[in-house]
């Protein structure tokens, strides 16, 4: 009679254990992400203005709040794809602002359908702090249309699906190994 191989069995069980742990970790991340998204939605709903963040922890707390920057000069204007407040696709115009504290901040000036760069050399900008961080101007600058307001609902939250995948992988590994063991023990 054939015996169950110890080393391969231990390797499969270790791999299954790792996959189960990864699935549980994704469930933990799901709860963390839900809390983060709730915090962002509360920030956006409050409309409270905060000081522009200078550090990563400050940025995390300030996202989706309103803020104000005094831009001494605006340089390096670029365009990226973006949506306006009505959801139409077009171009978001972005500048680098030298603020009064000597920092450089990204400001999304506004939206247009055409790549023509508007003239805007600086001034006080109010708007929403979006990931990056960048300030999405509200009201828009330089005669542009309003960009879509940054929305925490745009942040993917697919940790439940990832957890399900890891649990499925663990189950599949156990089934495949059980079938292989059965075949081996039967002498096939």
Buried (B, 14 or more C-beta within 10 A) or exposed (E): EEEEEEEEEEEBEEBBEEBBEBBEBBBEBBEEBEEBBEBBBEBBEEEEEBEBBEEEEBBBEBBBBBBEBBBBEBEEBEBEEBEBBEEEEBBBBBBBBBBEEEEEBBBBBBBBEEEEBBEBEBEEBEBBBBBBBBBBBBEBBBEBBBBBEBEBEEEEBEBBEBBBBBBEBBEEBBEEBEEBBEEBEEEE
